[in-house]
Amino acid sequence: MKVLIIEDEAAAARRLQKLIQDIDPSIEVIAQLDSIEATMEWLGANELPELIFMDIHLADGSSFEIFHYVKIDKPVIFTTAYDQYAIQAFKVNAIDYLLKPIKQAELEQAIHKFKQWKSNAIFDYQQLAKAMQQENQPRRLLIKLGQTIRVVNMNEAAYFYTENKITFVVTKESKRYPLDFSLEKVEELVDEKSFFRINRQFIVNIQAIKEMYAYSKSRVKLELVPPCDLDTVVSTERSPVFKRWLQGGVEAEE
């Protein structure tokens, strides 16, 4: 059996590997990864192992962010030092959940549970990631640039737009990056209190709005920072909702 360890503390990763092999020497740890970025690169180049041990808090953010961008259909055993995450969702969406420092007996029980696991079981890690996402924790965008991956905090984004069927993010520092997913996917990831989809082409951060002008058919034209060469006009059907959003209203109330 092949397993993957995702853990940002080298000593903890070594200890976990030793415990695993003490329990079952036939288990092969094929890689140890310490960050979201390293995990994304590895998953893009390798087949998923039979089982994944995943620490929740990694060097560059929460491991739940991985599930927003990569489909993982293999069982995961989560590990963390924070028992605040030990909720029923893990029992539904994961093989098991282990608190650090990991005890050999509990690890052995988790591995046994995996061996009893039925291959037709379905684990909805995206739903788990959504449930675990803290409101005050900024999400990150993982952007592939050739063979490298760049991490951009969501609160660094000024606006998102599509052009020639490609989705882009423009940061507050005027940097533009292409994304591997649609504007609809971006809409699912952003905080609706800070971001608004003004039309089919644009999602804007409220902090990126420099000026607003009355436009034809009760629409609103926006001047954005950083500047944008494309027309940024709130569509007719979105304008009433947009005005309530500016006042702190919730878009979903429309």
C-alpha atoms as one frame of an Amber mdcrd trajectory, in Angstrom:
protein
   0.000   0.000   0.000   1.270   3.449  -0.948   0.586   6.533   1.158   1.340
  10.247   0.939   2.209  12.425   3.952   1.419  16.149   3.822   2.960  17.728
   6.921   4.932  20.957   7.320   6.864  19.927  10.440   9.795  17.724   9.425
  10.050  16.024  12.819   6.321  15.254  12.871   6.502  13.850   9.340   9.426
  11.584  10.252   7.664  10.391  13.394   4.450   9.667  11.495   6.338   7.681
   8.867   8.087   5.641  11.561   4.803   4.923  13.335   3.178   3.855  10.076
   5.990   1.450   9.223   6.098   0.089  12.768   2.406  -0.751  12.414   2.719
  -2.197   8.907   6.175  -2.471   7.254   4.513  -3.154   3.894   3.169   0.404
   3.744   5.289   2.593   1.463   5.459   6.354   2.036   6.005   7.607  -1.509
   6.408  11.319  -0.662   6.413  13.850   2.171   5.169  17.329   1.256   5.176
  20.418   3.460   3.018  23.045   1.741  -0.020  23.701  -0.432   2.253  24.741
  -3.289   4.389  21.586  -3.109   1.277  19.417  -2.842  -0.336  21.024  -5.893
   2.823  20.483  -7.936   3.137  16.861  -6.798  -0.535  16.041  -7.441  -0.249
  17.538 -10.912   2.598  15.205 -11.804   1.737  11.968  -9.986  -1.105   9.523
  -9.507  -2.952   9.643  -6.210  -1.780   7.074  -3.644  -4.193   4.740  -1.895
  -4.248   6.831   1.287  -3.265  10.384   2.258  -2.243  11.687   5.684  -2.881
  15.437   5.648  -2.036  18.039   8.271  -4.646  20.809   8.321  -2.290  23.719
   8.994   0.547  23.913   6.467   3.335  26.432   6.012   1.431  28.449   3.405
  -2.148  28.066   4.604  -4.954  25.631   5.308  -4.787  22.326   3.470  -8.542
  22.613   2.859  -7.687  25.056   0.088  -6.248  22.184  -1.949  -9.720  20.686
  -2.363 -11.000  23.855  -4.042  -8.654  23.237  -6.971  -7.906  19.504  -7.107
 -10.349  16.608  -7.124  -9.174  14.034  -4.579 -11.188  10.822  -4.631  -8.911
   8.802  -2.356  -9.410   8.545   1.422  -7.720  11.085   3.696  -6.760  10.846
   7.357  -6.450  14.375   8.736  -3.938  15.292  11.440  -3.699  18.473  13.495
  -2.847  19.860  16.903  -6.087  21.848  17.006  -9.031  19.944  18.425 -11.426
  22.748  17.429 -11.665  21.043  14.054 -12.796  17.718  15.532 -16.409  17.935
  14.447 -18.897  15.527  12.963 -18.028  16.626   9.426 -14.779  14.667   9.641
 -16.628  11.500  10.536 -18.741  11.920   7.423 -16.135  13.097   4.939 -12.892
  11.461   6.055 -11.557   8.061   7.036 -10.411   9.446  10.389  -9.079  12.434
  12.297  -6.001  12.277  14.537  -4.894  14.836  17.104  -1.205  15.541  17.613
   0.884  14.176  19.151  -0.364  11.113  17.332  -0.637   7.997  19.463   0.368
   4.700  17.883  -2.815   2.950  19.029  -5.023   5.625  17.444  -2.991   5.563
  14.236  -3.236   1.785  14.105  -7.000   2.024  14.540  -7.214   4.600  11.723
  -5.186   2.401   9.373  -7.391  -0.550  10.283 -10.446   1.564   9.496  -8.942
   2.379   6.097  -8.363  -1.306   5.358 -12.030  -1.937   6.117 -13.022   0.939
   3.877 -15.272   0.046   0.965 -14.142   1.347  -2.393 -17.632   2.588  -3.284
 -17.687   5.066  -0.397 -17.783   8.715  -1.452 -15.909  11.468   0.384 -16.987
  15.012  -0.405 -13.817  16.910   0.463 -14.962  20.079  -1.296 -17.990  20.198
   0.977 -15.764  19.573   3.983 -13.406  22.342   2.893 -16.346  24.715   2.573
 -17.619  23.758   6.023 -14.203  24.234   7.597 -13.378  27.533   5.920 -13.096
  30.139   8.666 -14.823  33.441   7.943 -11.796  35.438   9.060  -9.292  33.308
   7.194  -8.404  34.737   3.765  -8.531  32.192   0.979  -5.727  31.867  -1.510
  -5.555  31.470  -5.246  -3.114  28.863  -6.528  -1.905  30.042  -9.933   0.067
  27.864 -12.336   2.745  29.720 -14.299   4.487  27.199 -16.507   6.075  24.668
 -14.168   5.718  26.880 -11.103   2.797  27.719  -8.844   2.216  31.142  -7.311
   0.029  31.770  -4.269  -2.074  34.966  -4.243  -4.181  35.864  -1.219  -7.782
  36.500  -2.181  -7.728  39.844  -0.377  -4.905  40.928  -2.722  -7.247  40.639
  -5.728  -8.646  43.888  -7.117 -10.864  42.273  -9.731 -11.359  39.211 -11.928
 -12.432  39.199 -15.560 -12.663  37.004 -18.633 -11.237  37.784 -22.046 -10.982
  35.427 -25.030 -12.335  32.606 -22.839  -9.518  33.031 -20.298 -10.117  34.129
 -16.700  -7.664  36.611 -15.184  -7.067  38.057 -11.742  -5.619  41.547 -11.376
  -4.028  42.297  -8.004  -4.000  45.585  -6.141  -0.347  45.889  -7.206  -1.376
  45.792 -10.897  -0.144  42.254 -11.494  -2.245  40.112 -13.829  -2.348  36.310
 -13.733  -4.342  33.772 -15.769  -6.472  31.296 -13.832  -7.238  27.678 -14.653
 -10.927  27.962 -13.812 -13.999  29.912 -14.809 -15.463  33.127 -13.440 -18.294
  30.994 -12.047 -15.741  29.093  -9.953 -14.224  32.383  -8.771 -17.695  33.500
  -7.724 -17.942  30.442  -5.464 -14.594  31.219  -3.799 -14.833  34.943  -3.111
 -16.364  36.605  -0.059 -19.661  38.111  -1.204 -19.270  40.966   1.274 -16.100
  42.139  -0.498 -16.608  41.009  -4.092 -19.477  41.494  -6.528 -20.109  40.140
 -10.000 -21.127  43.243 -11.922 -21.786  41.469 -15.241 -20.903  38.279 -17.112
 -17.304  39.406 -17.536 -16.265  41.003 -14.221 -16.093  40.359 -10.475 -14.793
  43.371  -8.545 -13.481  43.994  -5.061 -15.246  46.898  -3.373 -11.816  48.324
  -2.509 -10.959  48.483  -6.218 -13.831  50.864  -7.030 -12.394  54.386  -7.405
 -15.380  56.192  -8.922 -18.942  55.378 -10.027 -20.902  57.147 -12.744 -24.553
  57.039 -13.773 -24.879  55.264 -17.103 -27.670  54.579 -19.569 -30.634  52.341
 -18.658 -30.069  52.893 -14.918 -26.710  51.184 -15.106 -23.546  52.159 -13.238
 -20.123  52.562 -14.815 -17.107  51.879 -12.599 -13.620  53.311 -12.611 -11.328
  50.708 -11.117  -7.933  50.735  -9.449  -5.712  49.464 -10.976  -7.130  50.900
 -14.206  -8.788  48.554 -16.686  -8.962  49.041 -20.457 -12.233  47.112 -20.735
 -15.665  48.569 -20.065 -16.675  47.938 -16.454 -20.388  48.616 -16.435 -22.811
  47.013 -14.020 -25.440  45.208 -16.075 -29.051  46.380 -16.007 -30.295  43.328
 -14.096 -27.412  43.539 -11.597 -27.614  47.270 -10.893 -30.351  47.181  -8.193
 -28.569  44.355  -6.360 -25.243  46.151  -6.755 -26.601  49.288  -5.091 -27.848
  47.264  -2.116 -24.515  45.466  -1.946 -22.718  48.818  -1.707 -24.862  49.601
   1.332 -23.962  46.322   2.986 -26.919  44.291   1.724 -26.581  40.596   0.961
 -26.672  39.715  -2.720 -28.593  36.520  -2.112 -31.593  38.531  -0.931 -32.403
  39.483  -4.482
